Amino acid sequence: MIKIELDAAGVRDPELRDAYRQCRTINAQHGKTFYLATRLLAPRQRPAVHALYGFARFADDILDDLADRATVEQRAERLQQLSTRL
């Protein structure tokens, strides 16, 4: 199904396609209800929504990890690094 979605969204670059696949997997594993809701969208819209979920999931994990003793500044740096990987 992801091939149909990526083709419909016009995503041709192999590395970008792989990144979208990874985001879709994260969404399916961690956001089951949200993932199912994406099925209501047009196929061309789904990759972008999966990517948004993947980004939000990583950002949320950085901020919510209570076992992590990172300072606010260190967490801010991790968020900055996450945004520059896009």
DODRENPA-10676 format. One line per field, with one value per residue (C-alpha): residue number from 0; x, y, z; residue in three letters. Coordinates in Angstrom, 2 decimals, decimal comma, always signed. Example, Ala and Ser with C-alpha at 12.3 -4.5 7.8 and 13.67 -1.06 7.14 Angstrom:
<sites>
k = 0	1
east = +12,30	+13,67
north = -4,50	-1,06
up = +7,80	+7,14
r = ALA	SER
</sites>
This chain:
<sites>
k = 0	1	2	3	4	5	6	7	8	9	10	11	12	13	14	15	16	17	18	19	20	21	22	23	24	25	26	27	28	29	30	31	32	33	34	35	36	37	38	39	40	41	42	43	44	45	46	47	48	49	50	51	52	53	54	55	56	57	58	59	60	61	62	63	64	65	66	67	68	69	70	71	72	73	74	75	76	77	78	79	80	81	82	83	84	85
east = +0,00	+2,82	+4,01	+0,61	+0,65	+4,17	+3,47	+0,25	+2,16	+4,79	+7,64	+10,29	+13,60	+14,54	+15,95	+12,88	+10,62	+12,50	+12,12	+8,36	+8,19	+9,94	+7,48	+4,55	+5,92	+6,31	+2,74	+1,39	+3,26	+2,71	-0,38	-2,76	-5,94	-4,25	-2,81	-6,22	-7,64	-5,07	-6,77	-9,65	-7,34	-6,55	-3,48	-1,47	-2,02	-0,99	+2,83	+2,87	+0,64	+2,87	+5,90	+4,22	+3,35	+6,93	+8,37	+5,89	+6,59	+10,36	+9,89	+7,47	+9,88	+12,68	+10,53	+8,69	+11,53	+11,33	+14,25	+16,49	+18,42	+19,01	+18,72	+16,24	+19,12	+20,18	+16,63	+16,34	+19,54	+18,10	+14,97	+17,11	+19,07	+15,81	+14,57	+17,80	+17,55	+14,45
north = +0,00	+2,42	+2,23	+3,44	+6,25	+7,38	+7,22	+9,21	+11,83	+12,10	+10,91	+9,43	+9,78	+6,36	+7,80	+9,95	+6,99	+5,00	+7,85	+7,98	+4,20	+4,53	+7,24	+5,08	+2,19	+4,43	+5,65	+2,11	+0,83	+3,72	+5,57	+2,79	+4,88	+7,82	+5,44	+3,97	+7,48	+8,20	+5,51	+7,97	+10,40	+10,34	+8,18	+11,23	+12,87	+9,93	+10,13	+13,72	+12,82	+9,84	+12,12	+14,63	+11,88	+10,54	+13,99	+14,64	+11,22	+11,83	+15,34	+14,06	+11,30	+13,84	+15,97	+13,24	+10,87	+11,15	+8,75	+11,03	+13,51	+15,90	+19,59	+21,82	+23,12	+19,59	+18,68	+21,88	+20,90	+17,45	+19,07	+21,38	+18,38	+16,62	+19,60	+19,89	+16,25	+17,08
up = +0,00	+0,77	-2,86	-4,04	-1,48	-2,37	-6,08	-5,61	-3,59	-6,33	-4,09	-6,38	-4,51	-3,03	+0,20	+0,73	+0,01	+2,66	+5,17	+4,52	+4,99	+8,35	+9,44	+8,35	+10,43	+13,48	+13,03	+12,66	+15,72	+18,11	+16,93	+16,01	+16,11	+14,39	+11,80	+11,07	+10,70	+7,97	+5,90	+5,47	+3,67	-0,01	-0,74	-1,85	+1,56	+3,73	+3,44	+4,71	+7,66	+8,52	+8,40	+10,68	+13,14	+13,06	+13,75	+16,57	+18,08	+18,21	+19,61	+22,24	+23,25	+23,70	+25,98	+27,91	+28,78	+32,57	+33,08	+31,04	+33,18	+30,27	+30,98	+29,20	+27,08	+26,10	+25,16	+23,13	+21,31	+20,53	+19,15	+17,01	+15,71	+14,90	+12,90	+10,91	+9,81	+7,80
r = MET	ILE	LYS	ILE	GLU	LEU	ASP	ALA	ALA	GLY	VAL	ARG	ASP	PRO	GLU	LEU	ARG	ASP	ALA	TYR	ARG	GLN	CYS	ARG	THR	ILE	ASN	ALA	GLN	HIS	GLY	LYS	THR	PHE	TYR	LEU	ALA	THR	ARG	LEU	LEU	ALA	PRO	ARG	GLN	ARG	PRO	ALA	VAL	HIS	ALA	LEU	TYR	GLY	PHE	ALA	ARG	PHE	ALA	ASP	ASP	ILE	LEU	ASP	ASP	LEU	ALA	ASP	ARG	ALA	THR	VAL	GLU	GLN	ARG	ALA	GLU	ARG	LEU	GLN	GLN	LEU	SER	THR	ARG	LEU
</sites>
